[in-house]
Amino acid sequence: MSRNDVTEKIIATKVTKGIKWEDVAKKVGLSKEWTTAACLGQMAFDAGQAKVIGRIFGLSAEDQKWLQEVPYKGSLPTAVPADPLIYRFYELINVYGTTIKALIHEEFGDGIMSAIDFSMDIQRQPDPKGDRVHIVLSGKFLPYKQY
């Protein structure tokens, strides 16, 4: 048994039962973005949250313990993602990464945007020319310190 095995159980149950991530998140009491990341093996649930996930997806007590383990994050199978949707984010960073970096440094100074003190919001934005994906990423600015 591994965390990947539990993730596969969650995905299989989601598909067979037609479960929506937003419904899971409401039952856990967290955002759909964070809850989905945790269900997909990128975050760790606490014991109470793992129990809720266990009830939703029919997971054993052992499975629920795996949900509480700190995962190995950033677990894409290849360096350059092959999945078309994920690849577009890779492409976005290749094209606009230097612009994002330049504008953040101009506004905040030398530092980084945290992916730890972070939130994300994904919404559908209706548009007569075709609905748009609206994504807001919000990370705390962490300046490099001098020493």
N, CA, C and O of each residue as an XYZ file, in Angstrom:
588
protein
N       0.851     -1.188      0.000
C       0.000      0.000      0.000
C       0.886      1.238      0.000
O       1.919      1.270      0.670
N       0.482      2.250     -0.749
C       1.209      3.521     -0.796
C       0.211      4.663     -0.959
O      -0.979      4.437     -1.180
N       0.707      5.877     -0.850
C      -0.147      7.058     -1.047
C      -0.709      7.065     -2.462
O      -1.857      7.459     -2.670
N       0.089      6.633     -3.439
C      -0.395      6.566     -4.825
C      -1.563      5.595     -4.963
O      -2.499      5.849     -5.720
N      -1.508      4.480     -4.230
C      -2.617      3.518     -4.264
C      -3.900      4.157     -3.739
O      -4.975      3.947     -4.299
N      -3.787      4.937     -2.663
C      -4.954      5.607     -2.084
C      -5.497      6.654     -3.068
O      -6.709      6.793     -3.233
N      -4.590      7.383     -3.714
C      -5.013      8.367     -4.724
C      -5.796      7.677     -5.828
O      -6.837      8.174     -6.257
N      -5.305      6.541     -6.287
C      -6.001      5.796     -7.345
C      -7.390      5.339     -6.888
O      -8.337      5.363     -7.674
N      -7.516      4.922     -5.620
C      -8.830      4.544     -5.073
C      -9.780      5.739     -5.087
O     -10.947      5.617     -5.460
N      -9.258      6.897     -4.674
C     -10.081      8.112     -4.640
C     -10.566      8.455     -6.045
O     -11.748      8.734     -6.246
N      -9.660      8.436     -7.007
C     -10.031      8.774     -8.387
C     -11.044      7.771     -8.936
O     -12.024      8.164     -9.569
N     -10.813      6.484     -8.699
C     -11.739      5.460     -9.200
C     -13.132      5.633     -8.603
O     -14.130      5.522     -9.315
N     -13.203      5.903     -7.312
C     -14.503      6.102     -6.659
C     -15.164      7.376     -7.159
O     -16.376      7.401     -7.371
N     -14.395      8.417     -7.346
C     -14.935      9.679     -7.876
C     -15.598      9.433     -9.223
O     -16.704      9.910     -9.477
N     -14.921      8.693    -10.077
C     -15.445      8.421    -11.420
C     -16.685      7.533    -11.355
O     -17.706      7.839    -11.971
N     -16.595      6.448    -10.617
C     -17.723      5.504    -10.602
C     -18.959      6.064     -9.915
O     -20.082      5.719    -10.284
N     -18.762      6.929     -8.915
C     -19.909      7.499     -8.195
C     -20.302      8.888     -8.692
O     -21.291      9.454     -8.227
N     -19.537      9.443     -9.633
C     -19.851     10.768    -10.152
C     -19.711     11.881     -9.119
O     -20.493     12.832     -9.111
N     -18.729     11.759     -8.265
C     -18.509     12.734     -7.189
C     -17.827     13.974     -7.767
O     -16.947     13.856     -8.619
N     -18.229     15.157     -7.309
C     -17.619     16.420     -7.738
C     -16.655     16.897     -6.654
O     -16.950     16.796     -5.463
N     -15.501     17.417     -7.075
C     -14.507     17.914     -6.117
C     -15.098     19.010     -5.236
O     -14.798     19.073     -4.044
N     -15.931     19.867     -5.807
C     -16.521     20.956     -5.019
C     -17.383     20.410     -3.878
O     -17.404     20.979     -2.787
N     -18.102     19.296     -4.132
C     -18.921     18.683     -3.082
C     -18.043     18.081     -1.978
O     -18.368     18.168     -0.794
N     -16.934     17.476     -2.385
C     -15.994     16.919     -1.407
C     -15.457     18.046     -0.524
O     -15.411     17.919      0.700
N     -15.056     19.140     -1.154
C     -14.482     20.272     -0.418
C     -15.462     20.835      0.599
O     -15.071     21.182      1.713
N     -16.726     20.926      0.224
C     -17.735     21.449      1.158
C     -17.836     20.564      2.387
O     -17.976     21.067      3.501
N     -17.768     19.248      2.198
C     -17.862     18.326      3.330
C     -16.613     18.397      4.221
O     -16.698     18.208      5.435
N     -15.465     18.667      3.610
C     -14.220     18.791      4.371
C     -14.128     20.165      5.032
O     -13.518     20.312      6.091
N     -14.741     21.173      4.398
C     -14.706     22.526      4.931
C     -13.521     23.351      4.447
O     -13.109     24.302      5.110
N     -12.975     22.986      3.291
C     -11.843     23.705      2.712
C     -12.143     24.048      1.256
O     -13.161     23.620      0.712
N     -11.259     24.818      0.626
C     -11.469     25.192     -0.777
C     -11.421     23.965     -1.683
O     -10.793     22.957     -1.360
N     -12.099     24.076     -2.820
C     -12.077     22.964     -3.777
C     -10.676     22.761     -4.341
O     -10.285     21.640     -4.667
N      -9.912     23.869     -4.454
C      -8.569     23.776     -5.012
C      -7.628     23.001     -4.081
O      -6.930     22.090     -4.526
N      -7.607     23.363     -2.782
C      -6.727     22.685     -1.837
C      -7.176     21.242     -1.619
O      -6.355     20.325     -1.581
N      -8.482     21.053     -1.475
C      -9.010     19.706     -1.237
C      -8.690     18.783     -2.402
O      -8.303     17.632     -2.199
N      -8.849     19.282     -3.619
C      -8.527     18.469     -4.796
C      -7.050     18.116     -4.803
O      -6.689     16.965     -5.053
N      -6.182     19.105     -4.530
C      -4.740     18.835     -4.474
C      -4.433     17.756     -3.435
O      -3.609     16.875     -3.682
N      -5.085     17.820     -2.287
C      -4.853     16.817     -1.240
C      -5.359     15.441     -1.667
O      -4.686     14.433     -1.451
N      -6.534     15.402     -2.268
C      -7.074     14.113     -2.745
C      -6.186     13.499     -3.821
O      -6.099     12.277     -3.943
N      -5.527     14.354     -4.599
C      -4.640     13.875     -5.663
C      -3.212     13.644     -5.176
O      -2.313     13.394     -5.979
N      -3.002     13.727     -3.861
C      -1.724     13.336     -3.277
C      -0.694     14.433     -3.132
O       0.484     14.133     -2.937
N      -1.092     15.707     -3.219
C      -0.119     16.797     -3.144
C      -0.112     17.514     -1.796
O       0.768     18.341     -1.554
N      -1.055     17.225     -0.925
C      -1.140     17.836      0.397
C      -1.502     16.745      1.403
O      -1.952     15.665      1.020
N      -1.302     17.033      2.693
C      -1.661     16.076      3.743
C      -2.900     16.574      4.481
O      -2.982     17.745      4.851
N      -3.863     15.680      4.693
C      -5.042     15.979      5.504
C      -4.702     15.757      6.972
O      -3.791     14.991      7.285
N      -5.428     16.422      7.882
C      -5.301     16.064      9.291
C      -6.237     14.876      9.539
O      -6.954     14.451      8.633
N      -6.232     14.346     10.756
C      -6.991     13.121     11.058
C      -8.487     13.303     10.812
O      -9.127     12.423     10.237
N      -9.053     14.436     11.241
C     -10.476     14.674     11.044
C     -10.846     14.785      9.581
O     -11.860     14.240      9.145
N     -10.025     15.490      8.824
C     -10.273     15.628      7.392
C     -10.136     14.283      6.682
O     -10.926     13.961      5.795
N      -9.130     13.498      7.075
C      -8.919     12.178      6.470
C     -10.123     11.275      6.725
O     -10.493     10.473      5.868
N     -10.732     11.406      7.901
C     -11.909     10.605      8.224
C     -13.078     10.968      7.303
O     -13.791     10.087      6.823
N     -13.270     12.262      7.061
C     -14.330     12.715      6.152
C     -14.074     12.168      4.746
O     -14.982     11.645      4.100
N     -12.840     12.294      4.285
C     -12.478     11.771      2.957
C     -12.693     10.261      2.920
O     -13.172      9.719      1.925
N     -12.341      9.599      3.998
C     -12.542      8.152      4.091
C     -14.001      7.763      3.930
O     -14.315      6.795      3.236
N     -14.901      8.518      4.573
C     -16.340      8.232      4.443
C     -16.810      8.470      3.008
O     -17.551      7.658      2.454
N     -16.386      9.562      2.417
C     -16.829      9.903      1.060
C     -16.383      8.847      0.054
O     -17.161      8.436     -0.807
N     -15.133      8.410      0.164
C     -14.556      7.521     -0.840
C     -14.449      6.058     -0.395
O     -13.863      5.242     -1.105
N     -15.008      5.719      0.773
C     -14.996      4.330      1.236
C     -13.594      3.813      1.529
O     -13.257      2.683      1.176
N     -12.781      4.637      2.171
C     -11.400      4.262      2.456
C     -11.263      3.611      3.827
O     -11.984      3.951      4.765
N     -10.339      2.685      3.927
C     -10.074      1.987      5.189
C      -9.317      2.910      6.145
O      -8.862      3.988      5.761
N      -9.194      2.465      7.395
C      -8.424      3.220      8.393
C      -6.968      3.346      7.948
O      -6.346      4.389      8.149
N      -6.424      2.287      7.345
C      -5.045      2.334      6.839
C      -4.920      3.372      5.718
O      -3.965      4.149      5.685
N      -5.892      3.375      4.803
C      -5.891      4.367      3.719
C      -5.903      5.787      4.297
O      -5.189      6.668      3.819
N      -6.714      5.991      5.318
C      -6.831      7.312      5.937
C      -5.512      7.749      6.569
O      -5.213      8.943      6.596
N      -4.733      6.825      7.068
C      -3.414      7.163      7.616
C      -2.489      7.661      6.508
O      -1.699      8.579      6.724
N      -2.585      7.057      5.323
C      -1.768      7.517      4.195
C      -2.129      8.951      3.810
O      -1.263      9.719      3.391
N      -3.401      9.309      3.951
C      -3.832     10.675      3.617
C      -3.192     11.717      4.534
O      -3.145     12.899      4.193
N      -2.705     11.284      5.687
C      -2.122     12.193      6.674
C      -0.605     12.299      6.549
O       0.018     13.101      7.245
N      -0.014     11.507      5.680
C       1.433     11.551      5.480
C       1.807     12.737      4.594
O       1.113     13.034      3.622
N       2.893     13.404      4.928
C       3.371     14.506      4.088
C       3.848     13.902      2.765
O       4.728     13.042      2.758
N       3.270     14.350      1.649
C       3.590     13.734      0.359
C       4.862     14.277     -0.268
O       5.391     15.311      0.141
N       5.333     13.557     -1.263
C       6.375     14.059     -2.147
C       5.657     14.924     -3.165
O       4.926     14.411     -4.013
N       5.859     16.229     -3.090
C       5.105     17.166     -3.931
C       5.746     17.325     -5.300
O       6.928     17.040     -5.495
N       4.932     17.788     -6.239
C       5.439     18.010     -7.590
C       5.709     16.715     -8.310
O       6.769     16.532     -8.910
N       4.752     15.821     -8.250
C       4.979     14.467     -8.734
C       4.466     14.221    -10.152
O       3.803     13.214    -10.400
N       4.761     15.127    -11.082
C       4.417     14.859    -12.471
C       5.339     13.766    -12.996
O       6.498     13.691    -12.588
N       4.842     12.917    -13.896
C       5.646     11.774    -14.343
C       6.831     12.135    -15.247
O       7.759     11.336    -15.378
N       6.822     13.313    -15.868
C       7.915     13.701    -16.760
C       8.311     15.152    -16.481
O       7.528     15.921    -15.925
N       9.531     15.516    -16.872
C       9.997     16.896    -16.672
C       9.160     17.882    -17.474
O       8.759     18.924    -16.957
N       8.899     17.561    -18.724
C       7.999     18.371    -19.550
C       6.685     17.604    -19.620
O       6.640     16.507    -20.176
N       5.608     18.171    -19.059
C       4.346     17.434    -19.002
C       3.801     17.132    -20.395
O       3.877     17.967    -21.297
N       3.254     15.940    -20.557
C       2.681     15.531    -21.834
C       1.182     15.831    -21.905
O       0.642     16.012    -22.996
N       0.508     15.885    -20.754
C      -0.921     16.185    -20.749
C      -1.139     17.572    -21.347
O      -0.504     18.527    -20.902
N      -2.018     17.714    -22.342
C      -2.170     19.011    -23.023
C      -2.533     20.172    -22.105
O      -1.997     21.268    -22.271
N      -3.425     19.964    -21.147
C      -3.804     21.072    -20.262
C      -2.630     21.485    -19.377
O      -2.350     22.675    -19.234
N      -1.951     20.521    -18.791
C      -0.808     20.836    -17.936
C       0.330     21.423    -18.775
O       1.033     22.328    -18.326
N       0.507     20.908    -19.985
C       1.550     21.447    -20.858
C       1.321     22.932    -21.148
O       2.285     23.689    -21.257
N       0.073     23.357    -21.276
C      -0.212     24.773    -21.556
C       0.269     25.664    -20.411
O       0.676     26.800    -20.653
N       0.230     25.177    -19.180
C       0.779     25.945    -18.060
C       2.305     26.000    -18.160
O       2.921     27.028    -17.876
N       2.894     24.894    -18.562
C       4.349     24.856    -18.783
C       4.709     25.867    -19.877
O       5.668     26.626    -19.738
N       3.934     25.870    -20.961
C       4.146     26.812    -22.055
C       3.944     28.257    -21.584
O       4.704     29.155    -21.948
N       2.913     28.461    -20.774
C       2.638     29.799    -20.241
C       3.844     30.325    -19.464
O       4.226     31.485    -19.625
N       4.437     29.496    -18.637
C       5.600     29.917    -17.851
C       6.809     30.112    -18.766
O       7.602     31.027    -18.543
N       6.965     29.272    -19.788
C       8.072     29.462    -20.729
C       7.956     30.797    -21.460
O       8.959     31.474    -21.682
N       6.742     31.174    -21.832
C       6.531     32.413    -22.591
C       6.494     33.627    -21.668
O       7.142     34.637    -21.945
N       5.743     33.536    -20.578
C       5.510     34.700    -19.723
C       6.284     34.692    -18.407
O       6.192     35.650    -17.640
N       7.038     33.637    -18.131
C       7.764     33.547    -16.860
C       8.690     34.712    -16.607
O       8.722     35.246    -15.499
N       9.452     35.122    -17.622
C      10.371     36.243    -17.423
C       9.606     37.544    -17.204
O      10.063     38.414    -16.463
N       8.444     37.680    -17.844
C       7.612     38.875    -17.638
C       7.057     38.900    -16.228
O       7.093     39.934    -15.560
N       6.545     37.769    -15.773
C       6.009     37.668    -14.410
C       7.118     37.997    -13.407
O       6.909     38.767    -12.469
N       8.284     37.413    -13.613
C       9.420     37.664    -12.727
C       9.796     39.141    -12.716
O       9.976     39.725    -11.648
N       9.916     39.750    -13.893
C      10.310     41.157    -13.986
C       9.305     42.062    -13.279
O       9.691     42.985    -12.562
N       8.014     41.795    -13.485
C       6.990     42.647    -12.883
C       6.893     42.462    -11.372
O       6.664     43.428    -10.644
N       7.064     41.235    -10.896
C       7.066     40.998     -9.440
C       8.268     41.698     -8.808
O       8.133     42.352     -7.774
N       9.445     41.562     -9.426
C      10.639     42.210     -8.864
C      10.519     43.726     -8.899
O      10.954     44.403     -7.968
N       9.932     44.266     -9.964
C       9.758     45.717    -10.043
C       8.821     46.228     -8.946
O       9.051     47.285     -8.359
N       7.770     45.462     -8.685
C       6.776     45.884     -7.694
C       7.222     45.604     -6.253
O       6.992     46.424     -5.364
N       7.864     44.440     -6.018
C       8.157     43.993     -4.652
C       9.632     43.999     -4.291
O       9.973     44.069     -3.111
N      10.506     43.929     -5.270
C      11.933     43.793     -5.003
C      12.388     42.359     -5.226
O      11.663     41.548     -5.803
N      13.593     42.056     -4.764
C      14.195     40.740     -4.977
C      13.600     39.729     -3.999
O      13.761     39.858     -2.786
N      12.918     38.735     -4.532
C      12.308     37.704     -3.702
C      11.483     36.765     -4.558
O      11.621     36.724     -5.780
N      10.629     36.019     -3.896
C       9.810     35.017     -4.585
C       8.360     35.089     -4.109
O       8.065     35.680     -3.070
N       7.472     34.488     -4.873
C       6.099     34.300     -4.439
C       6.004     32.903     -3.830
O       6.366     31.916     -4.471
N       5.527     32.824     -2.618
C       5.436     31.554     -1.913
C       4.386     30.641     -2.539
O       3.307     31.090     -2.928
N       4.715     29.364     -2.630
C       3.735     28.349     -2.988
C       3.310     27.594     -1.721
O       2.576     26.608     -1.794
N       3.783     28.071     -0.556
C       3.396     27.493      0.727
C       2.328     28.365      1.371
O       1.259     27.875      1.737
N       2.614     29.656      1.511
C       1.613     30.613      1.987
C       0.891     31.087      0.732
O       1.207     32.147      0.190
N      -0.076     30.302      0.272
C      -0.598     30.393     -1.088
C      -2.069     30.033     -1.123
O      -2.541     29.226     -0.322
N      -2.786     30.631     -2.047
C      -4.155     30.201     -2.328
C      -4.402     30.295     -3.827
O      -3.698     31.000     -4.549
N      -5.413     29.573     -4.272
C      -5.758     29.534     -5.683
C      -7.276     29.493     -5.788
O      -7.954     28.885     -4.960
N      -7.795     30.148     -6.816
C      -9.228     30.131     -7.068
C      -9.425     29.910     -8.565
O      -8.886     30.656     -9.382
N     -10.193     28.894     -8.919
C     -10.475     28.579    -10.325
C     -11.977     28.688    -10.533
O     -12.763     28.043     -9.840
N     -12.360     29.512    -11.494
C     -13.783     29.737    -11.772
C     -14.031     29.736    -13.283
O     -13.130     30.014    -14.076
N     -15.255     29.423    -13.656
C     -15.696     29.572    -15.042
C     -16.104     31.023    -15.232
O     -16.836     31.578    -14.413
N     -15.635     31.632    -16.300
C     -15.996     33.008    -16.630
C     -16.782     32.967    -17.947
O     -16.204     32.792    -19.019
N     -18.114     33.132    -17.850
C     -18.914     33.085    -19.078
C     -18.488     34.159    -20.078
O     -18.190     35.293    -19.703
N     -18.465     33.783    -21.341
C     -18.088     34.711    -22.409
C     -18.830     34.286    -23.671
O     -18.824     33.103    -24.013
N     -19.470     35.223    -24.370
C     -20.218     34.874    -25.582
C     -19.351     34.220    -26.663
O     -19.868     33.490    -27.510
N     -18.056     34.473    -26.641
C     -17.155     33.878    -27.636
C     -16.617     32.524    -27.190
O     -15.812     31.917    -27.896
N     -17.041     32.054    -26.055
C     -16.554     30.796    -25.476
C     -16.100     31.038    -24.051
O     -15.299     31.936    -23.789
N     -16.616     30.233    -23.126
C     -16.287     30.431    -21.716
C     -14.770     30.406    -21.501
O     -14.020     29.739    -22.214
N     -14.363     31.167    -20.484
C     -12.947     31.316    -20.170
C     -12.658     30.675    -18.814
O     -13.539     30.556    -17.963
N     -11.419     30.271    -18.639
C     -10.941     29.754    -17.363
C     -10.305     30.928    -16.625
O      -9.339     31.523    -17.102
N     -10.857     31.255    -15.458
C     -10.341     32.376    -14.658
C      -9.608     31.784    -13.460
O     -10.212     31.126    -12.612
N      -8.312     32.021    -13.400
C      -7.483     31.469    -12.329
C      -6.808     32.616    -11.598
O      -6.167     33.468    -12.214
N      -6.958     32.631    -10.276
C      -6.272     33.612     -9.442
C      -5.301     32.850     -8.545
O      -5.703     31.963     -7.792
N      -4.022     33.204     -8.633
C      -2.989     32.640     -7.779
C      -2.555     33.739     -6.821
O      -2.252     34.854     -7.248
N      -2.524     33.433     -5.539
C      -2.141     34.437     -4.553
C      -1.128     33.826     -3.592
O      -1.458     32.949     -2.795
N       0.106     34.303     -3.683
C       1.156     33.803     -2.804
C       1.826     34.937     -2.068
O       2.006     36.023     -2.619
N       2.192     34.696     -0.845
C       2.890     35.700     -0.038
C       4.240     36.000     -0.680
O       4.936     35.092     -1.132
N       4.603     37.284     -0.716
C       5.917     37.663     -1.214
C       6.942     37.426     -0.120
O       6.764     37.864      1.017
N       8.008     36.735     -0.467
C       9.089     36.456      0.478
C      10.370     37.083     -0.051
O      10.961     36.578     -1.005
N      10.804     38.188      0.565
C      12.039     38.824      0.094
C      13.269     38.017      0.506
O      13.294     37.375      1.557
N      14.285     38.070     -0.353
C      15.560     37.477      0.048
C      16.160     38.363      1.118
O      16.149     39.588      0.991
N      16.679     37.762      2.161
C      17.250     38.570      3.247
C      18.758     38.721      3.039
O      19.409     37.882      2.417
N      19.273     39.785      3.565
C      20.717     40.012      3.541
C      21.295     39.485      4.843
O      20.673     39.596      5.899
N      22.468     38.923      4.765
C      23.124     38.408      5.970
C      24.617     38.566      5.864
O      25.344     38.190      6.783
